[in-house]
Amino acid sequence: MFLLRHGQSYFNLHFNATHVDPGIEDPELTPLGLEQAAAAAKRLANAALTRIIVSPYTRALQTAQPILAIHKVPVDILHEVREQAAFACDIGSPPALLAIRFPHHDFAHLAPKWWRDGAETTEETIERANAFRALMATRGDSATTLLAVGSRLSGSDSRRTEASSTTSSSAASGPAGFPKIPISGEGRLRSKRATCRSSAVLPLLETNRVGSPGA
């Protein structure tokens, strides 16, 4: 499984400069973010992908676009890989609007309000991560791309790739041993083989932390 973080969003652009929530709901990617997504797609061009999983956030869907232009594989839009909902950027868009913006995707299975109000507790995040891992365990795919939106993604059998590392210095540094490969502007592409079959589940979907938004 490849874990891919979205490119720089307009929320990132303003929050990184001010450290104040700019109140941008479901932000789009900036021009830099689009460049980062294209660079990530190039890096994954030869990956043996069989399915792409995308969160319903606009920034994740936009990050998926250049990858889908290369890999003609099934796409799952799963709210289970959403944010923990600590910032305005974690407020999503209703399926009807997403269907207009991204008519090539199916959003009919999503609830009208698929995101949540207020940040998840640690227990809720663990429960969601466990449910997602259980779902993945039933899949027979040999490789999958998960387009996640958090700044901390680990705890699964995975190769981690990031379209951007633009949250905070602590979040951007990543776990020890993750090499940094410049791709465009401030963007970084990181990848490392992880073997964590028995590791804790929580970090898989641990996304937002106060002061360091994953969006």
Residue, then its C-alpha position, 0 to 999 in steps of 0.5 A: m500500500f502506498l500512502l500519499r498525502h495531498g499537495q499544498s492547499y490554500f489552507n496550508l498556504h495561509f496557515n503556514a504563514t500566520h498559524v491562524d486558521p483562515g476559515i477556508e472550508d474544503p480548500e483546493l490545491t494551490p498552483l504549487g500543490l498541483e505541481q506537487a501532485a503532478a510530481a508525485a504522479k510521475r514518481l508513482a508512474n511505474a508502481a503496480l497499482t490496482r486500486i486508488i482510494v481517495s478521501p472526499y476532500t477536494r484537495a485529495l481528489q485533485t491530488a489524485q487526478p494526475i495519477l488517474a491519468i496514468h493508472k486506469v484503475p478502479v477508484d474508491i471514495l472513502h470518508e473513512v480516510r478523512e481528517q480528525a476535524a480540528f480545523a475549518c479545512d476539515i469541513g467537506s463538501p456535500p456529495a452533490l457538489l463534489a459530483i459537479r466538480f468531479p463528474h468522473h467519480d461516484f459520490a452517491h454512497l456518501a452521506p450528505k454530511w460525511w464529515r464530522d463536527g468537532a475533532e475525534t477523540t483518540e478512541e474514535t480515531i483508533e476505531r476508524a483506523n481499525a475499521f479501515r485496516a479490516l476493510m483493507a484486509t479483505r481486499g485481494d489487491s496487490a498494491t493500492t494507493l491511499l490518498a490521505v490528508g494527514s501529516r502523520l501516516s504510518g502503522s500499516d504495511s506501506r510505502r509512504t509518499e507525500a505530495s507535500s510536506t507543508t504543515s509544520s516543521s515537526a510534521a514536515s520532518g517525518p519519522a526518522g529515516f524517511p529520505k527527503i527528495p526535492i520535487s518542486g518548490e517547497g514540496r518533498l517526496r518521501s518514501k520508505r518501505a515500512t514493515c509494521r504488521s503488528s504495530a499500533v493502528l492509531p498513527l494510520l489515520e492520526t491526522n490533525r493535531v492542534g497547531s499542526p493541521g494536516a490539511 
